[in-house]
Amino acid sequence: MRRLVVIFSIAALAGFILNPVCVSAVEESKWTRLVEESGKVLEEVQQMPDQAIPEDLLKNCEAIVVFPSTISAGFVIGGKYGQGIIMTREESGAGWSAPAIFSMAGGSFGWQIGGQATDFVLLVMNKRSLDGILQGKFKLGADASVAAGPVGRAGEASTDIQLKGGILSYSRSRGLFAGVKLEGAALTQHWQGNEELYGKMLSAQDILINKKANMPKSADRILKILNKYRR
């Protein structure tokens, strides 16, 4: 009998060691992959010749928002939904917070037909817009102005854009779609995503402002890119 107990104990221990879900359920979750994909999106955007986000804007933004593969679909009346991350710049201007998970959902009305997956990158250019996002459900275009961001690695963005543009938006589309509008989409913190990513209940405020979350390994890629743009 004792021999059977020992055998079952060894088998259970082996299963725990070999099962990647048991070993690191937090590290291998869908949210980890979302953070990694966000870094890949920003990396690829910044490698686009003559169409990258201007460096001066990246150096002066208060936060960056990346939503990989946001789904847009519709026939005249459309909608979009996706999940992504937000990272805020440290007060010193030299570092960044750990990523917080957010969801994007909203509808649009206009001449649009079809469906596609779109990568969105948003630059939050002032603290007022960032504070609004952290207060709860935040509607783009209503709670803060949203403008199409200028592109060009070497080109300098105007001071007017930096000061007055609450949020600058960039998109990269895959597939056919016409008339996509970002106005009206709402950003909401994803409580479950943040809990599963960090293994404990944390609000977006806790992660982005109060710095209660450790930087996950999955953020290495995006952090390496962002650290190039220090004030």
CORVEN-V787365 format. One record per residue. N is the residue number from 1. PHI is phi in degrees with one decimal (none if undefined). PSI is psi in degrees with one decimal (NA if undefined). Layout:
[[N & PHI & PSI] [N & PHI & PSI]]
This chain:
[[1 & none & -44.8] [2 & -62.6 & -36.1] [3 & -63.3 & -39.2] [4 & -65.4 & -39.9] [5 & -61.2 & -43.2] [6 & -62.8 & -43.6] [7 & -62.2 & -45.8] [8 & -65.1 & -35.1] [9 & -65.6 & -43.4] [10 & -64.8 & -41.4] [11 & -63.1 & -41.5] [12 & -64.7 & -41.9] [13 & -64.4 & -41.5] [14 & -63.2 & -40.7] [15 & -62.8 & -37.9] [16 & -65.2 & -41.2] [17 & -69.9 & -40.6] [18 & -83.0 & -19.9] [19 & -82.5 & 110.4] [20 & -64.7 & -26.1] [21 & -67.7 & -41.5] [22 & -70.6 & -39.5] [23 & -64.6 & -44.0] [24 & -153.0 & 69.6] [25 & -63.8 & -35.5] [26 & -68.3 & -44.9] [27 & -69.1 & -25.6] [28 & -110.6 & 25.5] [29 & -80.5 & 170.8] [30 & -62.2 & -25.5] [31 & -74.5 & -33.7] [32 & -62.0 & -44.7] [33 & -65.1 & -33.3] [34 & -64.7 & -43.1] [35 & -63.7 & -43.1] [36 & -63.6 & -42.2] [37 & -65.8 & -35.1] [38 & -62.6 & -40.9] [39 & -64.2 & -38.9] [40 & -64.5 & -41.3] [41 & -61.3 & -49.6] [42 & -63.9 & -38.6] [43 & -61.8 & -45.7] [44 & -68.0 & -37.4] [45 & -63.2 & -43.1] [46 & -74.2 & -9.9] [47 & -94.9 & -3.2] [48 & -74.2 & 120.2] [49 & -63.2 & 128.0] [50 & 65.3 & 6.1] [51 & -131.4 & 14.6] [52 & -74.9 & 163.5] [53 & -69.4 & 130.5] [54 & -55.4 & 137.7] [55 & -62.3 & -35.7] [56 & -66.6 & -29.6] [57 & -72.6 & -40.7] [58 & -65.1 & -31.8] [59 & -74.3 & -25.0] [60 & -109.1 & -3.1] [61 & -73.5 & 153.3] [62 & -87.9 & -26.2] [63 & -156.8 & 159.3] [64 & -126.5 & 140.5] [65 & -122.5 & 128.1] [66 & -128.6 & 123.4] [67 & -120.9 & 99.2] [68 & -76.1 & 140.7] [69 & 50.4 & 50.0] [70 & -72.7 & 130.9] [71 & -86.9 & 126.1] [72 & -122.1 & 134.5] [73 & -155.1 & 153.4] [74 & 163.4 & 171.7] [75 & -136.9 & 101.0] [76 & 70.3 & -61.9] [77 & -94.3 & 125.1] [78 & -124.2 & 175.9] [79 & -151.8 & 165.3] [80 & -146.0 & 149.5] [81 & -151.6 & 140.6] [82 & -167.4 & 171.5] [83 & -128.1 & 142.4] [84 & -156.8 & -164.0] [85 & -129.9 & 156.8] [86 & -126.7 & 137.2] [87 & -130.0 & 138.0] [88 & -109.1 & 150.2] [89 & -78.7 & 142.0] [90 & -66.1 & 155.1] [91 & -57.4 & -33.4] [92 & -70.3 & -18.4] [93 & 85.3 & -2.3] [94 & -102.1 & -15.1] [95 & -136.9 & -178.7] [96 & -135.7 & 154.4] [97 & -75.5 & 167.4] [98 & -66.5 & 156.4] [99 & -77.1 & 142.5] [100 & -111.1 & 140.0] [101 & -83.7 & 133.1] [102 & -131.5 & 159.7] [103 & -115.5 & 152.5] [104 & -123.7 & 128.7] [105 & -146.3 & 145.6] [106 & 170.3 & 169.2] [107 & -119.1 & 170.9] [108 & -150.3 & 155.4] [109 & -126.9 & 126.0] [110 & 169.0 & -174.9] [111 & -81.1 & 97.6] [112 & -144.5 & 144.4] [113 & -153.4 & 137.2] [114 & 109.3 & -162.1] [115 & -154.1 & 153.7] [116 & -164.5 & 165.2] [117 & -108.2 & 127.5] [118 & -122.9 & 134.9] [119 & -90.1 & 124.7] [120 & -110.0 & 137.0] [121 & -125.4 & 122.7] [122 & -117.2 & 138.2] [123 & -108.5 & 120.7] [124 & -90.4 & 113.5] [125 & -93.6 & -10.3] [126 & -144.0 & 159.8] [127 & -67.6 & -29.0] [128 & -61.8 & -44.2] [129 & -66.5 & -39.2] [130 & -63.3 & -43.6] [131 & -60.4 & -39.1] [132 & -63.6 & -41.8] [133 & -61.5 & -38.9] [134 & -77.0 & -15.4] [135 & -77.9 & -15.7] [136 & 148.2 & -145.2] [137 & -65.3 & 123.3] [138 & -123.3 & 121.3] [139 & -100.7 & 121.8] [140 & -67.3 & 134.0] [141 & 89.1 & -18.3] [142 & -109.6 & -50.2] [143 & -85.6 & -14.6] [144 & -160.6 & 147.4] [145 & -70.0 & 142.7] [146 & -125.7 & 127.4] [147 & -128.6 & 150.4] [148 & -67.0 & 126.0] [149 & -76.7 & 144.9] [150 & -72.4 & 156.1] [151 & -122.6 & 165.8] [152 & 122.1 & 110.3] [153 & -59.2 & -40.7] [154 & -90.7 & -18.7] [155 & -75.2 & 139.2] [156 & -91.0 & 129.8] [157 & -74.8 & 148.3] [158 & -71.3 & 154.5] [159 & -61.9 & -35.4] [160 & -60.4 & -41.5] [161 & -64.5 & -42.0] [162 & -68.4 & -37.7] [163 & -84.1 & -40.8] [164 & -93.6 & -27.8] [165 & -75.0 & 104.1] [166 & -60.3 & -45.0] [167 & -138.8 & 132.2] [168 & -106.8 & 133.7] [169 & -115.3 & 142.5] [170 & -131.7 & 148.3] [171 & -143.5 & 152.1] [172 & -133.7 & 118.0] [173 & -103.6 & 149.4] [174 & -125.7 & 114.7] [175 & 109.7 & -173.4] [176 & -105.5 & 131.6] [177 & -165.1 & 147.0] [178 & -133.8 & 144.3] [179 & 77.5 & 23.6] [180 & -64.5 & 131.3] [181 & -126.7 & 132.3] [182 & -85.3 & -21.6] [183 & -59.0 & 138.7] [184 & 96.0 & -14.9] [185 & -74.4 & 141.4] [186 & -108.7 & 137.0] [187 & -101.1 & 129.8] [188 & -137.4 & 134.8] [189 & -64.9 & 142.3] [190 & -102.7 & 96.4] [191 & -60.2 & -45.4] [192 & -64.8 & -42.9] [193 & -60.3 & -44.2] [194 & -66.0 & -38.5] [195 & -65.3 & -42.5] [196 & -73.0 & -32.3] [197 & -69.0 & -39.8] [198 & -106.0 & -4.5] [199 & 75.9 & 13.2] [200 & -159.2 & 160.0] [201 & -74.7 & 117.2] [202 & -137.1 & 139.0] [203 & -84.8 & 166.6] [204 & -61.2 & -36.1] [205 & -61.9 & -42.5] [206 & -60.8 & -40.2] [207 & -78.3 & -48.8] [208 & -84.9 & -31.1] [209 & -111.7 & -48.2] [210 & -82.4 & -8.7] [211 & 55.8 & 46.5] [212 & -92.4 & 0.8] [213 & -114.6 & 138.4] [214 & -78.3 & 146.8] [215 & -64.3 & 121.2] [216 & -74.5 & 152.1] [217 & -59.1 & -32.1] [218 & -64.8 & -14.6] [219 & -90.9 & 2.2] [220 & -55.0 & -42.7] [221 & -66.8 & -49.7] [222 & -70.4 & -33.0] [223 & -66.7 & -37.3] [224 & -62.0 & -38.2] [225 & -70.7 & -48.8] [226 & -63.7 & -32.3] [227 & -68.6 & -10.8] [228 & -74.6 & -20.6] [229 & -112.1 & 73.4] [230 & -98.7 & 149.1] [231 & -75.6 & NA]]
